Structure formats: C-alpha cells, structure tokens
C-alpha cells in the first residue's frame, strides 16, 4: 500500500473509532428509549451516523486502491483506539488485558501488512 492509501486507511479506522464513542454518547443521552423522538433528534446519534456514512464512502475508496488482505487488518486497530478513547473521553476503565490484547493486535497487523 502506498503511504497515501495507508494514511487514509488509518483515518478511516480513527473515524470508525470516534463513531463508536459518538454511539456510546448517544446511548447515554437517550432518556426514554421507547420514544422515537429521543432517537431521531439525538445529536450524538446523528453525528455518529454521518461520520459512519462518510467513513464508509472513504473506505470504499481505500478498497479501490488497496488489496483487502492488506487494508482490512488495519480495522483491528479500532480494538485499541476505542478503549483508549473510552478512557480519555468517557472515563471508562482500561484493563491490563485490553492493553495486552491491543499489543497482540498490533503484532498481527504488522505480520499481515508485511506479507508478500
């Protein structure tokens, strides 16, 4: 993958990760889940859906320019980015096992991305 495609791929992963945080914020802000207005007028949810839509379109561009076996392993970075953002932005706990798992994911991405 070229440096440009790699950079855009990583930006997609970051976009998906931020989207997950926005979905969590949306879930926390819904007062009455039985009321459709609480869903339809939820700014966090609308923001998450817009970000996911944009990221999906950019991901399609990535897939036009990179083999799936190289691009897709980068999506696993979300398993690291989301818990870190959850800790930083939502004060959620971060566990040692999550960090170890994240390190293993990074090793896996490195192996997959370096394959001939």
Steps between C-alpha positions, in 0.01 A plus 500: 500500500622848424556746784190696389276193503644390833435845650143509372445145628613604847274808482209267421579293808516815711166614353337166584647519852374852560163384365489233768556764767222711349267196504580451868428867570172462311406196706578680824295804400181313406263559789203293384593234246133438421458851360604525135574872545778419746663299223422711194597832659810374679793716385757240610326231296465721195869593523600134531291399199639784287856412598438131428352590162796715401747244630326225303532699178869563567548130583358411158765729349766318703376164372534625143867574563615226736465124516250393764754270667718807571234761576264302721744410782528872572135494615620296799665819626152604611527236773777716646382849412144461632598395854763775516246761386248352744749552780596852392157634405255295706713412804439131438736249659799370306613150594842343466356219288369758255851641461653154454231414243569828322870421485423159348276670244783738406733204453237331282455812288874526453524135392202529264616830347850369438387187321617477139 
